[in-house]
Amino acid sequence: DVPLKTGVVAIVKGKEEGPVIAVRGDIDALPIQEETDLSYKSKVKGKMHACGHDYHLTSIIGTAILLRDNADKIKGTVKLIFQPAEEIFSGASHIMESGVLDDVSLIFGIHCTREFPVGTVGIREGSVSAAVDRFKIELKGFGTHAAHPELGKDPIVAGSNLVTSLQTIVSRNINPFSVGLISVTHFSSGNTWNVIPERAIIEGTVRTLDKNQRKFIKERIYNVTKYISEAYQIEEKIEWITGPPAADNDREWSEFAKKVAEKRNLTVKPSEETLGGEDFAFYQEKIKGVFVHIGTDKSYPNHHPKFKINPEALSLTSGFLAELILEAGEELNERK
């Protein structure tokens, strides 16, 4: 039993005791109206799997069937995670908090990619996604008539200065050979042409691969906001939403996964480097793991209403995962 509102953890037990290995597939949908011509397109208005999560969960079901049919070859236990809430970066942490993975020694995860054809898998050692943080800054000035700015404290001028100053944190504080990103994505203030408003809202995201840089950039955002606010004599308030850390593939097990893929006549290429986020990273904070990208042919990009994958990838994915889990179990047993 797993104390989750949504999501399922299925268990396949082998004939003998041994290590516990997990594999994760995410299952959540997106608030998008599907525009494909598929016979199996979403039946729920305004919602679709536009990021391959239906493919992920189907592949994991296929993996479960293959493992069940080969349970006599399993020396240990396999836990198959059908995880909710990946898109909002909270599902993996809830699974971890439930305790269901406390005995897991190794975990694998997958995601489809349009960058590779069917029959190609992407496996990268080390960082495969970025740590994701979100910020919301509220600037409070003093509203006044636009003809008399001297009587107010203008949050728009302060906010404009702040936006440009935030862009210098990476360019003037981070080693050019390192990776860090600050994107301001929302700036709103006022609602008419002849009033200097009282408030301004600035929102954005921070992406990093290094823990120290993540901490440093957060501190700099707080300091820059504080001193610019003081300079313009306005008040500031920052809401910081911490997302997943950077997903980091275990080097040894990445090489192991590559060998299994090649054994199944799959083409292996390095996964694309990305500053996108992936909450599989929460598992990797506690458990050695490998996150694999599976080629599903060219299509519309993720989160597009016409997104779809080549279904020929399903059986290849299930077969690869099943063999990867079986061989990893044998390897772990040999290391006892």
C-alpha positions as CSV (number, residue, x, y, z in Angstrom):
1,D,0.0,0.0,0.0
2,V,1.3,3.4,-1.0
3,P,-0.3,6.6,0.6
4,L,-0.8,8.4,-2.7
5,K,-3.9,10.2,-4.0
6,T,-3.0,9.2,-7.5
7,G,-0.4,6.9,-8.9
8,V,0.4,3.2,-8.5
9,V,3.4,1.2,-7.5
10,A,3.3,-2.4,-8.9
11,I,5.5,-5.1,-7.6
12,V,6.9,-8.1,-9.3
13,K,8.6,-10.6,-7.0
14,G,11.2,-13.1,-8.2
15,K,11.6,-16.7,-7.1
16,E,14.5,-15.8,-4.8
17,E,15.3,-13.0,-2.4
18,G,17.6,-10.3,-3.7
19,P,18.1,-6.6,-4.5
20,V,15.2,-4.3,-5.2
21,I,15.2,-2.4,-8.5
22,A,12.7,0.3,-9.6
23,V,11.6,1.7,-12.9
24,R,9.5,4.8,-13.2
25,G,7.0,6.0,-15.8
26,D,5.1,9.3,-15.4
27,I,1.3,9.3,-16.1
28,D,0.0,12.9,-15.8
29,A,-1.6,14.8,-18.7
30,L,-1.6,18.4,-19.7
31,P,-4.4,21.0,-20.0
32,I,-4.3,20.9,-23.8
33,Q,-7.1,20.0,-26.3
34,E,-5.8,17.2,-28.5
35,E,-5.8,17.8,-32.2
36,T,-4.4,14.5,-33.5
37,D,-6.3,12.1,-35.8
38,L,-5.4,9.0,-33.7
39,S,-8.0,6.4,-32.9
40,Y,-6.8,6.4,-29.3
41,K,-6.7,10.2,-28.8
42,S,-7.8,11.7,-25.5
43,K,-11.5,11.3,-24.7
44,V,-11.3,14.1,-22.0
45,K,-12.1,17.5,-23.3
46,G,-9.2,20.0,-22.8
47,K,-6.7,17.3,-21.6
48,M,-4.2,15.2,-23.4
49,H,-0.9,13.4,-23.0
50,A,1.2,15.8,-25.0
51,C,4.5,14.9,-23.5
52,G,4.6,11.1,-24.1
53,H,3.4,10.1,-20.7
54,D,0.8,7.7,-22.1
55,Y,3.7,6.1,-24.0
56,H,5.7,6.0,-20.8
57,L,3.0,4.2,-18.8
58,T,2.2,1.8,-21.6
59,S,5.9,0.9,-21.9
60,I,6.1,0.3,-18.2
61,I,3.0,-2.0,-18.3
62,G,4.7,-3.9,-21.1
63,T,7.8,-4.2,-19.0
64,A,5.7,-5.5,-16.1
65,I,4.2,-8.2,-18.3
66,L,7.6,-9.3,-19.6
67,L,9.0,-9.4,-16.0
68,R,5.9,-11.3,-14.7
69,D,6.4,-13.9,-17.5
70,N,10.1,-14.2,-16.6
71,A,9.7,-14.1,-12.8
72,D,11.8,-17.3,-12.5
73,K,14.8,-15.2,-13.8
74,I,14.4,-12.5,-11.2
75,K,16.5,-12.8,-8.1
76,G,14.9,-10.0,-6.0
77,T,12.1,-7.6,-6.5
78,V,11.1,-5.1,-9.1
79,K,9.0,-2.0,-8.3
80,L,7.2,-0.3,-11.2
81,I,6.2,3.3,-10.5
82,F,3.3,4.9,-12.3
83,Q,4.0,8.4,-11.1
84,P,1.7,11.4,-11.1
85,A,2.5,15.1,-11.1
86,E,5.8,15.1,-13.1
87,E,4.8,18.2,-15.0
88,I,4.5,20.2,-11.7
89,F,7.7,18.6,-10.3
90,S,6.0,17.1,-7.1
91,G,5.2,13.5,-7.9
92,A,8.6,12.0,-7.4
93,S,9.1,13.7,-4.0
94,H,5.7,12.4,-2.9
95,I,6.7,8.9,-3.9
96,M,10.0,9.2,-2.0
97,E,8.2,10.5,1.1
98,S,5.8,7.5,1.1
99,G,8.7,5.2,1.9
100,V,7.9,2.7,-0.8
101,L,11.4,3.1,-2.3
102,D,13.3,2.9,0.9
103,D,14.7,-0.6,0.0
104,V,15.5,0.2,-3.6
105,S,19.1,-0.1,-4.7
106,L,18.8,1.1,-8.3
107,I,16.3,3.0,-10.4
108,F,15.7,3.6,-14.1
109,G,13.5,6.1,-15.8
110,I,12.6,6.9,-19.4
111,H,11.4,9.8,-21.6
112,C,10.5,9.8,-25.3
113,T,12.4,12.1,-27.6
114,R,11.6,13.3,-31.1
115,E,15.3,14.0,-31.7
116,F,16.1,10.2,-32.2
117,P,14.4,7.7,-34.5
118,V,12.8,4.5,-33.3
119,G,15.6,2.1,-32.4
120,T,17.9,4.7,-30.9
121,V,18.3,5.5,-27.2
122,G,20.0,8.4,-25.6
123,I,22.1,7.8,-22.5
124,R,24.3,10.5,-21.0
125,E,26.6,10.1,-18.0
126,G,26.3,12.9,-15.4
127,S,23.9,15.7,-15.7
128,V,20.9,15.1,-18.0
129,S,18.6,18.0,-16.8
130,A,18.9,21.1,-14.8
131,A,17.9,22.1,-11.3
132,V,14.7,24.2,-11.5
133,D,13.8,27.1,-9.3
134,R,11.0,29.7,-9.7
135,F,10.8,33.2,-8.3
136,K,8.1,35.8,-7.8
137,I,9.1,39.3,-6.8
138,E,6.6,41.9,-5.6
139,L,7.7,45.5,-5.6
140,K,5.6,47.9,-3.6
141,G,5.9,51.6,-4.3
142,F,3.5,54.5,-3.9
143,G,0.9,55.2,-6.5
144,T,0.4,58.7,-7.9
145,H,-0.8,60.7,-11.0
146,A,1.4,60.1,-14.0
147,A,1.8,63.9,-14.2
148,H,3.3,64.1,-10.7
149,P,5.9,61.2,-10.4
150,E,7.7,63.2,-7.7
151,L,4.8,62.4,-5.4
152,G,5.1,58.7,-5.7
153,K,7.6,55.8,-5.7
154,D,7.5,54.2,-9.2
155,P,7.7,50.4,-9.1
156,I,7.8,50.2,-12.9
157,V,11.1,52.1,-13.1
158,A,12.5,50.0,-10.3
159,G,11.3,46.8,-11.8
160,S,12.8,47.7,-15.2
161,N,16.1,48.3,-13.6
162,L,15.8,45.1,-11.7
163,V,15.1,43.0,-14.8
164,T,18.2,44.2,-16.6
165,S,20.3,43.8,-13.4
166,L,19.2,40.2,-13.0
167,Q,20.5,39.4,-16.4
168,T,24.0,40.4,-15.3
169,I,24.1,37.9,-12.5
170,V,25.1,35.0,-14.9
171,S,27.0,37.1,-17.4
172,R,29.1,38.9,-14.8
173,N,29.3,36.5,-11.9
174,I,29.4,33.0,-13.4
175,N,32.4,31.4,-15.1
176,P,31.6,31.6,-18.9
177,F,32.5,27.8,-19.1
178,S,29.9,27.0,-16.5
179,V,26.1,26.7,-17.0
180,G,23.5,28.9,-15.4
181,L,20.4,30.7,-16.6
182,I,18.0,33.3,-15.3
183,S,14.9,34.0,-17.4
184,V,12.4,36.7,-16.5
185,T,9.2,35.6,-18.0
186,H,6.5,37.9,-16.5
187,F,6.4,41.6,-15.6
188,S,3.1,43.2,-14.8
189,S,2.2,46.5,-13.3
190,G,-0.7,49.0,-13.5
191,N,-3.9,49.0,-15.6
192,T,-4.2,52.4,-17.2
193,W,-2.2,55.1,-19.0
194,N,-2.3,58.0,-16.6
195,V,-1.5,56.4,-13.2
196,I,1.8,55.4,-11.8
197,P,0.8,52.2,-10.0
198,E,1.7,51.0,-6.5
199,R,2.8,47.5,-7.3
200,A,4.8,45.5,-9.9
201,I,5.1,41.7,-10.2
202,I,8.2,40.1,-11.7
203,E,8.4,36.3,-12.2
204,G,10.9,34.0,-13.7
205,T,13.0,30.8,-13.5
206,V,16.6,29.8,-12.6
207,R,18.3,26.8,-14.1
208,T,21.6,25.4,-12.9
209,L,23.6,22.2,-13.0
210,D,25.8,22.8,-10.0
211,K,24.6,22.9,-6.3
212,N,26.9,25.8,-5.4
213,Q,25.8,27.9,-8.4
214,R,22.2,27.2,-7.5
215,K,22.8,28.6,-4.0
216,F,24.9,31.5,-5.3
217,I,22.4,32.7,-7.9
218,K,19.6,32.6,-5.4
219,E,21.6,34.7,-2.9
220,R,22.5,37.2,-5.7
221,I,18.8,37.6,-6.8
222,Y,17.9,38.4,-3.2
223,N,20.7,40.9,-2.8
224,V,20.2,42.6,-6.1
225,T,16.5,42.9,-5.5
226,K,17.1,44.3,-2.0
227,Y,19.6,47.0,-3.0
228,I,17.7,48.1,-6.1
229,S,14.5,48.4,-4.0
230,E,16.4,50.5,-1.4
231,A,17.8,52.8,-4.2
232,Y,14.2,53.5,-5.4
233,Q,12.8,53.7,-1.9
234,I,10.3,50.9,-2.4
235,E,9.5,47.6,-0.6
236,E,10.3,44.2,-2.0
237,K,9.0,40.7,-1.3
238,I,10.4,37.5,-2.9
239,E,8.6,34.2,-3.1
240,W,11.1,31.4,-3.9
241,I,9.7,28.0,-5.1
242,T,12.4,25.3,-5.1
243,G,12.0,22.7,-7.8
244,P,13.8,19.5,-8.5
245,P,17.6,19.3,-8.4
246,A,19.6,18.4,-11.5
247,A,19.1,14.9,-12.7
248,D,22.5,13.2,-12.6
249,N,23.0,9.8,-14.2
250,D,25.3,7.4,-12.3
251,R,28.4,6.9,-14.5
252,E,28.9,3.2,-13.9
253,W,25.2,2.2,-14.4
254,S,25.0,4.5,-17.5
255,E,27.7,2.4,-19.1
256,F,25.9,-0.7,-18.1
257,A,22.7,0.5,-19.7
258,K,24.5,1.3,-22.9
259,K,25.9,-2.2,-23.1
260,V,22.4,-3.7,-22.6
261,A,21.0,-1.4,-25.3
262,E,23.7,-2.4,-27.8
263,K,23.1,-6.1,-27.0
264,R,19.5,-5.6,-28.1
265,N,20.8,-4.0,-31.3
266,L,19.7,-0.5,-30.4
267,T,21.7,2.5,-31.5
268,V,23.1,4.4,-28.5
269,K,23.8,8.1,-28.6
270,P,24.4,10.7,-25.9
271,S,21.2,12.3,-24.7
272,E,20.8,15.9,-25.5
273,E,22.0,18.4,-23.0
274,T,19.1,20.5,-21.6
275,L,18.2,23.0,-19.0
276,G,14.8,21.6,-18.8
277,G,13.7,20.1,-15.5
278,E,12.9,16.5,-14.5
279,D,11.7,15.4,-11.1
280,F,13.3,11.9,-11.6
281,A,16.2,13.8,-10.0
282,F,14.5,13.5,-6.6
283,Y,14.9,9.7,-6.8
284,Q,18.6,10.1,-7.8
285,E,19.3,12.2,-4.7
286,K,18.8,9.0,-2.7
287,I,19.2,6.1,-5.2
288,K,21.7,5.4,-7.9
289,G,19.9,5.7,-11.2
290,V,19.9,6.2,-15.0
291,F,17.4,8.3,-17.0
292,V,17.2,7.2,-20.6
293,H,15.8,9.0,-23.6
294,I,14.0,6.7,-26.1
295,G,13.7,7.7,-29.8
296,T,10.1,7.9,-31.0
297,D,10.7,9.6,-34.4
298,K,10.1,13.2,-35.5
299,S,6.8,14.7,-34.5
300,Y,5.4,18.0,-33.2
301,P,7.3,19.2,-30.1
302,N,6.3,18.3,-26.6
303,H,3.2,20.1,-25.3
304,H,1.9,20.7,-28.8
305,P,-1.8,19.7,-29.4
306,K,-0.7,17.5,-32.4
307,F,2.1,15.7,-30.5
308,K,2.3,12.0,-31.1
309,I,4.9,9.2,-31.1
310,N,5.6,6.2,-33.3
311,P,3.9,3.3,-31.5
312,E,6.7,0.9,-32.8
313,A,8.8,2.3,-30.0
314,L,6.5,0.6,-27.4
315,S,7.7,-3.0,-27.7
316,L,11.3,-1.9,-28.1
317,T,11.1,0.1,-24.9
318,S,9.5,-2.6,-22.9
319,G,11.9,-5.2,-24.1
320,F,14.9,-3.0,-23.4
321,L,13.7,-2.1,-19.9
322,A,12.9,-5.7,-19.0
323,E,16.3,-6.9,-20.0
324,L,18.0,-4.0,-18.4
325,I,16.3,-4.8,-15.1
326,L,17.0,-8.5,-15.3
327,E,20.7,-8.0,-16.1
328,A,21.1,-5.3,-13.5
329,G,19.6,-7.6,-10.9
330,E,22.2,-10.3,-11.8
331,E,25.0,-7.7,-11.6
332,L,23.8,-6.6,-8.1
333,N,23.6,-10.2,-6.9
334,E,27.1,-10.9,-8.1
335,R,28.4,-7.9,-6.1
336,K,27.0,-9.3,-2.8
